[in-house]
Amino acid sequence: MAAQKRRVMPTMDDFFIRQLKFGVIQTSRQSGKVTIGLYFLVYLATVGTFWWS
């Protein structure tokens, strides 16, 4: 059981890392849009917390 788990995990990690790298490349291509989106989300969260407190 443990051996099987050890064999499965690296492939999952590799897949995750590959997806992560792909995501980073995609975001760096559209970094402008992404940064604006992140700032907007942070702004919304801040306004929301002030509003609800």
Phi, psi and omega in degrees: 000310181296319180297318179297316180298318181296326181287325184283321187302313182302322179296319177297316179298316179300316179299314180298314180298318179298315178297320180298312178301315179301316179298319179296318179297314180299315182291324179293331177292319179247046186298324180303306181301315184296316181297316178300316179299316180296314179300319179298317179296316179298316179301313179300316181297317180296311179300318179299316181294319178296319182297317186275345184281000000 
